[in-house]
Amino acid sequence: MRDIVVVGGSAGSIDVLRTIVRDLPEKFPCSIFIVIHLASDSPTMLDAILSRWGRLPAILPLDKDPIRSGRIYIARPDHQMTLEDGRVRVLRGPRENRHRPAIDPLFRTAAREYGPRVIGVIVSGLLDDGSAGLYAVKERGGIAIVQDPRDAARDQMPLHAIQYAKPQYVLRTREIVPNLVQLVNFEQRKTEMPKRSRNAQGTSTNGKKNGSKVSTKPEANLTVSYPEESDGVPSVFACPECHGVLWELKDKELVRFRCRVGHSYGPDSLSKELSTNSEGALWAAMQALEEKAAMQRRIADGIGGSKLLTRRLRDQSEADDANARLIRAMIFQRDEKLETEEESVARPKKTA
């Protein structure tokens, strides 16, 4: 029986969630877990909003709350939501893919704990959070569903999930709940899974369960790099958050990076975080040069006698000012380029 549904989304996902919770039947025999990227420093009203939109109660769980059927569990801001031994864990674990809450920890732990009972759903969002988690769901025998990128307000997250996880279903928003109900009903009647499905290439799949490579040893849950992420090798990159060595984890086409602490990144998320950090370093360098130039000018104005020393200080001050202006220009040119790129990928897609 498939009775665990995990849903992940980011930018542009609220409208999708509204359709999903509105269409869910009142006695839907599953527990539903939702992670949406939220600001860490502000409260969320998503539980109240989803409860008002749908027939199932939506709650912000506390740590170690028991999992109950017919409820929607929503990740709290600045906390990771994971599943363990029939309970919801709500902890301030390491950020993954630059987010807390992140999608991958929920999907990964659901796959590890419940295997073939899990249905994973990835909807609208930016970058690549959720791809590795959906891959883990499918590898453990679960069902992977991705919102059709043509139907998503932001298509990056669905596109990455399709590329890496090769989902059994790629569906428009209005098709997601009927598909969930069909999958659950088929399992309840213990009949064969639906023959027709659309995968990332648009071909038919037979819903056969994938083989599992995941260890069932309890102690595996305590390791930093979970078994479903394969063995890693040290990369040439440092963790943008704690500056420890990032280990490169590769499974088929999926590449991820994880440090000893547990901060985890997909390629796009790591690139974005390194870009943000490099901008901070450039601003710091510019400020240091401007302060140094100002101090040299002050010293040159305050000393007397040695014209050679005064000239040397003023020359160095002018050179530092010039370097600071160069760095400032680099930052502004970089920002203009990034804004142009983000506008091109973040522009809402027209529904076909």
Buried (B, 14 or more C-beta within 10 A) or exposed (E): EBBBBBBBBBBBBBEBBBBBBEBBBEEBBBBBBBBBBBEBEEEBEBBEBBBEBBBBEBBBBEEEBEBEEBBBBBBBBBBBBBBBEEBBBBEEBBBBBBBBBBBBBBBBBBBBBBBBBBBBBBBBBBBBBBBBBBBBBBBBBBBBBBBBBEBBBBBBBBBBBBBBBBBBBBBBBEBBBEBBBEBBEBBEEEEEBBEEBBBBEEEEBEBEEBEBEBBEEEEBBEEBBBBBBBEBEEBEBBBBBBEEEBBBBEBEEBBBBBBEBBBBBBBBBBEBBBEEBEBEEBEEBBEEBBEBBEEBBEBBEEEEEEEEEBEEBBEBBEEBBEBBEEBBEEBEEBEEEEEEEEEEEBEEBEEE
